[in-house]
Amino acid sequence: MTLWQGRLQGGMAEELAALSVSLHYDRQLADDDIRGSKAHVDGLVRGAILTPAEGEALHAALDQVAQELSDGTFVAVADDEDIHTAVERRVTEIAGDAGAKLHTGRSRNDQVATDLRLWSRRTLAEVASGVAGLQETLFRRAQEAGESYLPGYTHLQRAQPVLLAHHLAAHCWALARDVDRLVATIHRLNVSPLGAGALAGSSLPLDPDATAAALGFAGRFENSLDAVSDRDFVAEALFDIALLGVHLSRIGEEIVLWSTEEFGFCTLDDAFATGSSMLPQKKNADVAELSRGKAGRFIGNLTGLLVTLKGLPLAYNRDLQEDKEPLFDSVEQVLLVLAALRGMFETITWNTDRMKAAADSQDAAAIDLAELLVKRGTPFRQAHAIVGGLVAEAAASGTPFESLVSAHPMLGDEAVALLAPGVAVTNRTTPGGAGPAVVQEQLTRLSERLAEEQRAISTLP
């Protein structure tokens, strides 16, 4: 039996049912649907549309359905098009005539929108917590890194040495922006659509404000047309996860590179690596590669939804059924990535000697030589040309760079001292830079930022 049996006779064609049915994936909304239905029932009782006895019967039936769904005894039938239909059908079987009143004053349009906001509010908070957990691990490993340093890269070419702590903290700051976006999205979506009906509200004495408060929403919709058609919050959530995925992909790419024999900067724990089905010697950074690969999936989910939304008129259109699978998928997958990366960083071993050897190239101190000349009064462009010329001469002639620096009349022994291993990284003293003193200041600020994030996440609705 369909929800529109009075207007259309007979059941749906099998082909339409196959296209239309969403129960196989929207069962995830069951808890939220039951919670929203209970709040709706209470609103119907407050409006004297249901008697208190009917309200109690419906609450009991909804509790029973929730238990059946939880323990796996809930049995779907052929006409259960989605979880909302299935719950209402089963409530009616349990509560009889009272069950037939459950949908009074409500459309699946505002019902589904409410359920999806409740689900998104809860699960995006889980994602934010997952990001914060990865940050905590990166922060702890940064603290443990001490004075260890490695080359910093631009264009994947060695540029300047940086403390390992500075590099790990860089990822923390990028992830902090992801947490900010997720928290802001949760606050923006925390608006109740319940009471908007199909698109224009209801003539019944409903109180959407009271229902919104009962469900923990910050308020109710302002425009019923907008309430049932708005999927901005889904697009925002998918964008937040897509950009988070890009940041996680960058982390994964670095570990793929760093764990190769060519770099040799780190060694993955065996539990977070895989072997080869053919090559006995292989140890592969699959956890990092999969983290990198999921970004394309997240971006695809976002672009797919945006294309779906871009041609829709007001108000509700069935196209909006396509909002759930990409959202469910992105949330599920990003939680897997966050947990795997956290475990990887908890157990990774840094090969600090290899890092230092790569960072101690005298070329990496070239900027220090140029800045020494600047301190002595040479315009920067001239200083840049002088040092660049010495680098080129050393490469072309095979003469040690240190010898050329020592012999140059504008440089000499003071400049040669800047080329000693481990010196260049200590010269970075500007706030936010990569040197030891300012990195310690940065880690203090990062600790404060992580504490702020935890407070923000803990107070989410």
QUIMONOR-V267903 format. One record per residue. N is the residue number from 0. RES is the residue in one small letter. PSI is psi in radians with two decimals (* if undefined). Layout:
n->{N | N}
res->{RES | RES}
psi->{PSI | PSI}
This chain:
n->{0 | 1 | 2 | 3 | 4 | 5 | 6 | 7 | 8 | 9 | 10 | 11 | 12 | 13 | 14 | 15 | 16 | 17 | 18 | 19 | 20 | 21 | 22 | 23 | 24 | 25 | 26 | 27 | 28 | 29 | 30 | 31 | 32 | 33 | 34 | 35 | 36 | 37 | 38 | 39 | 40 | 41 | 42 | 43 | 44 | 45 | 46 | 47 | 48 | 49 | 50 | 51 | 52 | 53 | 54 | 55 | 56 | 57 | 58 | 59 | 60 | 61 | 62 | 63 | 64 | 65 | 66 | 67 | 68 | 69 | 70 | 71 | 72 | 73 | 74 | 75 | 76 | 77 | 78 | 79 | 80 | 81 | 82 | 83 | 84 | 85 | 86 | 87 | 88 | 89 | 90 | 91 | 92 | 93 | 94 | 95 | 96 | 97 | 98 | 99 | 100 | 101 | 102 | 103 | 104 | 105 | 106 | 107 | 108 | 109 | 110 | 111 | 112 | 113 | 114 | 115 | 116 | 117 | 118 | 119 | 120 | 121 | 122 | 123 | 124 | 125 | 126 | 127 | 128 | 129 | 130 | 131 | 132 | 133 | 134 | 135 | 136 | 137 | 138 | 139 | 140 | 141 | 142 | 143 | 144 | 145 | 146 | 147 | 148 | 149 | 150 | 151 | 152 | 153 | 154 | 155 | 156 | 157 | 158 | 159 | 160 | 161 | 162 | 163 | 164 | 165 | 166 | 167 | 168 | 169 | 170 | 171 | 172 | 173 | 174 | 175 | 176 | 177 | 178 | 179 | 180 | 181 | 182 | 183 | 184 | 185 | 186 | 187 | 188 | 189 | 190 | 191 | 192 | 193 | 194 | 195 | 196 | 197 | 198 | 199 | 200 | 201 | 202 | 203 | 204 | 205 | 206 | 207 | 208 | 209 | 210 | 211 | 212 | 213 | 214 | 215 | 216 | 217 | 218 | 219 | 220 | 221 | 222 | 223 | 224 | 225 | 226 | 227 | 228 | 229 | 230 | 231 | 232 | 233 | 234 | 235 | 236 | 237 | 238 | 239 | 240 | 241 | 242 | 243 | 244 | 245 | 246 | 247 | 248 | 249 | 250 | 251 | 252 | 253 | 254 | 255 | 256 | 257 | 258 | 259 | 260 | 261 | 262 | 263 | 264 | 265 | 266 | 267 | 268 | 269 | 270 | 271 | 272 | 273 | 274 | 275 | 276 | 277 | 278 | 279 | 280 | 281 | 282 | 283 | 284 | 285 | 286 | 287 | 288 | 289 | 290 | 291 | 292 | 293 | 294 | 295 | 296 | 297 | 298 | 299 | 300 | 301 | 302 | 303 | 304 | 305 | 306 | 307 | 308 | 309 | 310 | 311 | 312 | 313 | 314 | 315 | 316 | 317 | 318 | 319 | 320 | 321 | 322 | 323 | 324 | 325 | 326 | 327 | 328 | 329 | 330 | 331 | 332 | 333 | 334 | 335 | 336 | 337 | 338 | 339 | 340 | 341 | 342 | 343 | 344 | 345 | 346 | 347 | 348 | 349 | 350 | 351 | 352 | 353 | 354 | 355 | 356 | 357 | 358 | 359 | 360 | 361 | 362 | 363 | 364 | 365 | 366 | 367 | 368 | 369 | 370 | 371 | 372 | 373 | 374 | 375 | 376 | 377 | 378 | 379 | 380 | 381 | 382 | 383 | 384 | 385 | 386 | 387 | 388 | 389 | 390 | 391 | 392 | 393 | 394 | 395 | 396 | 397 | 398 | 399 | 400 | 401 | 402 | 403 | 404 | 405 | 406 | 407 | 408 | 409 | 410 | 411 | 412 | 413 | 414 | 415 | 416 | 417 | 418 | 419 | 420 | 421 | 422 | 423 | 424 | 425 | 426 | 427 | 428 | 429 | 430 | 431 | 432 | 433 | 434 | 435 | 436 | 437 | 438 | 439 | 440 | 441 | 442 | 443 | 444 | 445 | 446 | 447 | 448 | 449 | 450 | 451 | 452 | 453 | 454 | 455 | 456 | 457 | 458 | 459 | 460}
res->{m | t | l | w | q | g | r | l | q | g | g | m | a | e | e | l | a | a | l | s | v | s | l | h | y | d | r | q | l | a | d | d | d | i | r | g | s | k | a | h | v | d | g | l | v | r | g | a | i | l | t | p | a | e | g | e | a | l | h | a | a | l | d | q | v | a | q | e | l | s | d | g | t | f | v | a | v | a | d | d | e | d | i | h | t | a | v | e | r | r | v | t | e | i | a | g | d | a | g | a | k | l | h | t | g | r | s | r | n | d | q | v | a | t | d | l | r | l | w | s | r | r | t | l | a | e | v | a | s | g | v | a | g | l | q | e | t | l | f | r | r | a | q | e | a | g | e | s | y | l | p | g | y | t | h | l | q | r | a | q | p | v | l | l | a | h | h | l | a | a | h | c | w | a | l | a | r | d | v | d | r | l | v | a | t | i | h | r | l | n | v | s | p | l | g | a | g | a | l | a | g | s | s | l | p | l | d | p | d | a | t | a | a | a | l | g | f | a | g | r | f | e | n | s | l | d | a | v | s | d | r | d | f | v | a | e | a | l | f | d | i | a | l | l | g | v | h | l | s | r | i | g | e | e | i | v | l | w | s | t | e | e | f | g | f | c | t | l | d | d | a | f | a | t | g | s | s | m | l | p | q | k | k | n | a | d | v | a | e | l | s | r | g | k | a | g | r | f | i | g | n | l | t | g | l | l | v | t | l | k | g | l | p | l | a | y | n | r | d | l | q | e | d | k | e | p | l | f | d | s | v | e | q | v | l | l | v | l | a | a | l | r | g | m | f | e | t | i | t | w | n | t | d | r | m | k | a | a | a | d | s | q | d | a | a | a | i | d | l | a | e | l | l | v | k | r | g | t | p | f | r | q | a | h | a | i | v | g | g | l | v | a | e | a | a | a | s | g | t | p | f | e | s | l | v | s | a | h | p | m | l | g | d | e | a | v | a | l | l | a | p | g | v | a | v | t | n | r | t | t | p | g | g | a | g | p | a | v | v | q | e | q | l | t | r | l | s | e | r | l | a | e | e | q | r | a | i | s | t | l | p}
psi->{2.17 | 2.93 | -0.17 | 0.55 | -0.44 | -0.57 | -0.71 | 2.39 | 2.48 | 3.09 | 3.07 | 2.61 | 2.61 | -0.67 | -0.71 | -0.72 | -0.75 | -0.64 | -0.57 | -0.61 | 2.35 | 0.14 | -0.53 | -0.37 | -0.44 | 0.14 | -0.38 | -0.40 | 0.07 | -0.88 | -0.70 | -0.62 | -0.72 | -0.71 | -0.79 | -0.65 | -0.68 | -0.74 | -0.66 | -0.74 | -0.77 | -0.64 | -0.66 | -0.61 | -0.76 | -0.58 | 0.12 | 0.43 | -0.55 | 2.64 | 2.78 | -0.63 | -0.73 | -0.68 | -0.75 | -0.69 | -0.69 | -0.70 | -0.76 | -0.72 | -0.73 | -0.67 | -0.69 | -0.74 | -0.72 | -0.73 | -0.74 | -0.70 | -0.65 | -0.75 | 0.04 | 0.21 | -0.06 | 2.27 | 2.06 | 2.69 | 2.98 | -0.57 | 0.00 | 1.58 | -0.64 | 3.12 | -0.53 | -0.78 | -0.73 | -0.76 | -0.81 | -0.71 | -0.79 | -0.66 | -0.70 | -0.66 | -0.64 | -0.79 | -0.08 | -2.33 | -0.58 | -0.64 | -0.59 | -0.21 | -0.06 | -0.67 | 0.11 | 2.26 | 0.21 | 2.52 | 2.75 | -0.39 | -0.91 | -0.47 | -0.89 | -0.75 | -0.68 | -0.83 | -0.77 | -0.58 | -0.72 | -0.79 | -0.80 | -0.73 | -0.75 | -0.83 | -0.56 | -0.53 | -0.63 | -0.72 | -0.79 | -0.71 | -0.65 | -0.70 | -0.79 | -0.64 | -0.73 | -0.70 | -0.75 | -0.73 | -0.78 | -0.71 | -0.77 | -0.73 | -0.56 | -0.74 | -0.68 | -0.37 | -0.40 | -2.22 | 0.11 | 2.44 | 2.89 | 2.97 | 2.41 | 2.57 | 2.52 | 2.49 | 0.40 | 0.42 | 2.49 | 2.31 | -1.21 | 2.63 | 2.50 | 2.66 | 2.47 | -0.67 | -0.69 | -0.72 | -0.81 | -0.66 | -0.55 | -0.72 | -0.62 | -0.73 | -0.66 | -0.75 | -0.51 | -0.65 | -0.59 | -0.73 | -0.76 | -0.79 | -0.76 | -0.76 | -0.75 | -0.68 | -0.74 | -0.76 | -0.64 | -0.61 | -0.08 | 0.97 | 2.31 | 2.22 | -0.11 | 2.21 | -0.19 | -0.32 | -2.59 | -0.70 | -0.26 | 0.23 | -2.70 | 2.74 | -0.11 | 2.74 | 1.22 | 2.79 | 1.46 | -0.50 | -0.78 | -0.69 | -0.74 | -0.77 | -0.70 | -0.53 | 0.07 | 0.25 | 2.67 | -0.38 | -3.09 | 2.94 | 2.69 | -0.43 | 2.12 | -0.62 | -0.81 | -0.66 | -0.75 | -0.30 | -0.26 | 2.10 | 0.41 | -0.69 | -0.55 | -0.77 | -0.72 | -0.76 | -0.74 | -0.63 | -0.80 | -0.78 | -0.64 | -0.77 | -0.68 | -0.76 | -0.63 | -0.73 | -0.71 | -0.58 | -0.71 | -0.73 | -0.81 | -0.74 | -0.72 | -0.74 | -0.63 | -0.80 | -0.87 | -0.50 | -0.05 | 2.79 | -0.52 | -0.72 | -1.03 | 0.47 | -0.35 | 2.82 | 2.21 | 2.51 | 2.51 | -0.54 | -0.32 | 0.54 | 2.90 | 2.88 | -2.90 | 2.49 | -0.26 | -0.71 | 1.92 | -0.43 | -0.16 | 2.49 | 1.88 | 2.52 | 1.01 | -0.60 | -0.68 | -0.66 | -0.73 | -0.65 | -0.68 | -0.73 | -0.54 | -0.40 | -0.69 | -0.65 | -0.77 | -0.75 | -0.70 | -0.72 | -0.71 | -0.89 | -0.61 | -0.78 | -0.75 | -0.69 | -0.67 | -0.74 | -0.47 | -0.33 | 0.26 | 2.30 | 2.90 | 2.54 | -1.68 | 2.44 | 2.57 | -0.32 | -0.50 | -0.20 | -0.39 | 0.09 | -0.41 | -0.84 | -0.80 | -0.64 | -0.84 | -0.75 | -0.81 | -0.74 | -0.82 | -0.80 | -0.68 | -0.56 | -0.65 | -0.76 | -0.80 | -0.77 | -0.73 | -0.74 | -0.67 | -0.77 | -0.67 | -0.80 | -0.46 | -0.54 | -0.04 | 2.60 | 2.23 | 2.28 | 1.41 | -0.52 | -0.71 | -0.69 | -0.83 | -0.74 | -0.67 | -0.55 | -0.29 | 0.22 | 2.35 | -0.47 | -0.53 | -0.27 | 0.17 | -0.70 | -0.55 | -0.65 | -0.77 | -0.72 | -0.51 | -0.75 | -0.67 | -0.76 | -0.47 | 0.04 | 0.00 | 2.29 | 2.52 | -0.73 | -0.64 | -0.74 | -0.74 | -0.78 | -0.67 | -0.89 | -0.72 | -0.66 | -0.68 | -0.68 | -0.79 | -0.71 | -0.73 | -0.72 | -0.65 | -0.65 | -0.31 | 0.05 | 2.36 | 2.34 | -0.70 | -0.67 | -0.72 | -0.70 | -0.76 | -0.65 | -0.25 | 2.32 | -0.41 | -0.03 | -1.55 | -2.82 | -0.64 | -0.66 | -0.69 | -0.64 | -0.48 | -0.29 | -0.09 | 2.57 | 2.35 | -0.08 | -0.75 | -0.70 | -0.47 | -0.25 | -0.09 | 1.82 | -0.10 | 2.58 | 2.35 | -0.01 | -2.99 | 0.09 | 2.88 | -0.82 | -0.82 | -0.46 | -0.66 | -0.71 | -0.72 | -0.75 | -0.59 | -0.78 | -0.64 | -0.68 | -0.74 | -0.70 | -0.73 | -0.64 | -0.70 | -0.72 | -0.77 | -0.69 | -0.74 | -0.72 | -0.69 | -0.39 | 0.16 | 2.59 | *}
